[in-house]
Amino acid sequence: TPEIYNGIGSCYDALGDNIEAVRYYKKAMNLDPFNSDYCINYGTTFAKAGLYDSAIIYFNQAIQLNSENYLAYSNIGAMYALKGEYDKAISFLNKANELSPNNVSNLINLANCYLEKNMILDARKIYTKVLEIDCEIADVFSGIGYTYSLDNDSKRAIEYYLKAIDLDPYMASYHFNLAIAYEKIEQYEKALETYIECINLDKFYIKAIYNCGLLYAQLEEFKAADEMVDKLKSFKPDIAKTMEGSIEAIKKAIESFKDNN
């Protein structure tokens, strides 16, 4: 029966075997071509393979079969977001939101798209709505913090970045954004500490190493700044080569601040 084939496909999907999942989802669709959920499952396998346009075809087919299937609209929105087509993404995500107003995943995708379009207030409004549904999502606190950073309200940004870190202390990007916020309000020691926390979590976080090196130079801690240069130089040759501009910028900053003494 199509239900059994679909169930087997779901099992393979859960195991990460996309090829077998495709095979069984396809059998389910062939036996019951009018089931919109089977179209969604089949389309999802293409999405996981990075074939976003193919995925959109099957999600649209699901809508043709059931115009009230919010997941089809949500998935199409997610595909367009991954393609960088944010206006289309927002349109489909909003339609999904009309059909299922409290779907957290859809709302987060919508807020992220608004952020990509620099629609700061819209993004913050959606993120805030998510917190009313689930107040334990670190990415949402980080997203709100980022909207305040874009508004140059670093103090409010810091509040939200700290909440994000409380929920997920191992996400390097939260520490990086927090460090930038500290730096903007001239809390340089806290900024340095937070950049170092970021680097400890992800030793390849190049932007954190670069910012840290510049800040050390600005604070005339030249030995520490040189250590950041050495970190950048220590990467594999192909990566280090792309860092040449960053290395030179830190070196120039060191020389500049030394000359001013």
C-alpha positions in Angstrom: 0.0 0.0 0.0 1.2 3.6 -0.5 1.1 4.2 3.3 3.6 1.4 3.8 5.9 2.6 1.1 5.7 6.1 2.5 6.5 4.8 6.0 9.5 2.9 4.7 10.7 6.0 2.9 10.3 8.0 6.2 12.5 5.4 8.0 15.2 5.6 5.4 14.9 9.4 5.5 15.4 9.3 9.3 18.5 7.2 8.8 19.9 9.7 6.3 19.7 7.3 3.3 18.3 9.8 0.8 18.6 7.4 -2.2 16.4 4.7 -0.6 14.0 7.3 0.7 13.5 8.7 -2.8 12.8 5.2 -4.1 10.1 4.4 -1.6 8.5 7.9 -1.6 8.3 7.6 -5.4 6.5 4.3 -5.1 4.0 5.8 -2.6 3.4 8.7 -5.1 2.9 6.3 -8.0 0.2 4.4 -6.0 -1.5 7.5 -4.7 -0.7 10.5 -6.9 -3.3 12.7 -5.2 -1.8 12.6 -1.7 -0.1 16.0 -1.1 1.9 14.8 1.8 3.6 12.2 -0.4 4.6 15.0 -2.8 6.1 17.0 0.1 8.1 14.0 1.4 9.4 13.4 -2.2 10.2 17.0 -2.7 12.1 17.1 0.7 14.6 14.5 -0.6 15.5 16.9 -3.5 15.8 19.7 -1.0 18.2 17.7 1.1 20.3 17.0 -2.0 20.5 20.8 -2.7 18.2 20.5 -5.7 16.0 23.4 -4.7 14.3 24.0 -8.0 13.3 20.3 -8.3 12.0 20.4 -4.7 9.9 23.5 -5.5 8.2 21.6 -8.3 6.9 18.9 -6.0 6.0 21.3 -3.2 3.9 23.2 -5.8 2.4 19.9 -6.9 1.4 19.4 -3.2 -0.3 22.8 -3.2 -2.2 21.9 -6.4 -3.5 18.8 -4.6 -4.3 20.6 -1.4 -4.2 24.4 -1.3 -4.5 24.4 2.5 -1.3 22.4 3.1 0.8 25.0 5.0 3.9 22.9 4.9 4.1 23.0 1.1 4.1 26.8 1.2 6.6 26.9 4.1 8.9 24.5 2.3 8.8 26.6 -0.9 9.6 29.7 1.1 12.5 27.9 2.7 13.8 26.9 -0.8 13.6 30.4 -2.1 15.4 31.6 1.0 18.2 29.2 0.3 18.4 30.5 -3.3 18.6 34.0 -2.0 15.3 35.0 -3.5 14.0 36.6 -0.3 10.9 38.4 -1.8 9.5 35.2 -3.1 10.5 33.4 0.2 8.6 36.0 2.3 5.5 35.7 0.1 5.3 31.9 0.6 6.3 32.0 4.2 3.6 34.5 5.0 1.0 32.3 3.2 2.1 29.4 5.4 1.8 31.7 8.4 -1.8 32.5 7.5 -2.6 28.7 7.4 -0.6 27.8 10.5 0.1 31.0 12.6 2.1 29.4 15.4 4.5 27.3 13.5 7.9 28.2 15.0 10.1 26.9 12.2 8.2 28.9 9.6 8.2 32.0 11.7 11.9 31.8 12.2 12.5 31.4 8.5 10.3 34.4 7.9 12.1 36.6 10.4 15.5 35.6 8.9 14.3 36.6 5.5 13.1 40.0 6.8 16.6 40.4 8.3 18.2 39.6 5.0 16.1 42.3 3.4 17.2 44.7 6.2 13.5 44.9 7.3 14.6 45.2 10.9 11.3 46.0 12.6 9.5 43.3 10.7 12.2 40.7 11.7 12.1 41.8 15.4 8.3 41.6 15.4 8.3 38.0 14.1 11.2 36.9 16.4 9.3 38.4 19.4 6.2 36.4 18.4 8.3 33.2 18.4 9.4 33.9 22.0 5.7 34.1 23.0 5.4 30.5 21.7 8.8 29.2 22.8 11.1 31.2 24.9 14.0 28.7 24.8 15.3 29.1 21.3 18.8 30.6 21.4 18.8 31.6 17.7 15.7 33.8 18.2 17.4 35.7 21.0 20.5 36.1 18.9 18.3 37.3 16.0 16.7 39.9 18.1 20.1 41.0 19.4 21.3 41.4 15.8 18.3 43.6 14.9 19.3 45.9 17.8 22.9 45.8 16.6 21.7 47.0 13.2 19.9 49.8 14.9 23.1 50.7 16.7 21.5 49.9 20.1 24.4 47.9 21.4 23.2 47.8 25.0 19.9 46.1 24.0 21.8 43.8 21.6 24.1 42.7 24.5 21.1 41.7 26.6 19.7 39.4 23.9 23.1 38.0 22.9 23.7 37.1 26.6 20.4 35.3 26.7 21.3 33.4 23.6 24.6 32.3 25.1 22.8 31.2 28.3 20.8 28.9 26.2 23.6 27.7 23.9 27.1 28.6 25.3 28.9 26.7 22.6 27.7 28.7 19.5 30.8 30.7 18.5 28.8 33.2 16.4 26.9 34.4 19.5 30.1 35.3 21.3 31.4 37.0 18.1 28.4 39.2 17.8 28.5 39.9 21.6 32.1 41.0 21.3 31.4 43.4 18.5 28.6 44.9 20.6 30.9 45.4 23.6 33.5 46.9 21.3 31.0 49.5 20.0 30.3 50.8 23.5 34.0 50.8 24.3 33.9 48.0 26.8 37.2 46.7 25.3 38.3 44.3 28.0 34.9 42.5 27.8 35.2 42.5 24.0 38.6 40.9 24.1 37.4 38.3 26.6 34.5 37.5 24.4 36.5 37.3 21.2 38.9 34.9 22.9 35.8 32.8 24.0 34.7 32.7 20.4 38.2 31.6 19.2 38.3 28.9 21.9 35.0 27.5 20.6 36.1 27.8 16.9 39.8 28.1 16.3 39.1 28.8 12.6 36.8 31.8 13.3 39.0 34.1 11.2 36.9 37.3 11.8 37.2 36.9 15.5 41.0 36.5 15.3 41.2 39.5 13.0 39.1 41.7 15.2 40.9 40.6 18.3 44.3 41.4 16.7 43.1 44.9 15.8 41.7 45.5 19.2 44.9 44.3 20.9 46.9 46.7 18.7 44.5 49.6 19.6 45.0 48.9 23.3 48.7 48.8 22.7 49.0 45.1 23.7 51.3 44.5 20.8 52.6 41.1 21.9 49.0 39.8 22.0 48.3 41.4 18.7 51.4 39.6 17.2 50.0 36.3 18.6 46.8 36.9 16.6 48.9 37.4 13.4 50.7 34.2 14.2 47.4 32.4 14.5 46.3 33.6 11.0 49.7 32.6 9.6 49.4 29.1 11.1 46.5 28.1 8.9 47.0 25.8 5.9 48.8 27.6 3.1 45.7 27.9 0.9 43.7 29.5 3.8 46.6 31.6 5.0 47.0 33.1 1.5 43.4 34.5 1.7 44.3 36.0 5.1 47.2 38.1 3.8 45.1 41.3 3.8 44.0 40.7 7.3 47.5 40.0 8.5 48.8 43.2 6.9 46.0 45.2 8.4 46.9 44.0 11.9 50.6 44.7 11.3 49.8 48.2 10.1 47.6 48.8 13.1 50.4 47.7 15.4 52.9 50.0 13.7 50.5 52.9 13.7 49.8 52.7 17.4 53.5 52.2 18.1 54.3 55.3 16.1 51.8 57.4 18.1 53.5 56.6 21.3 
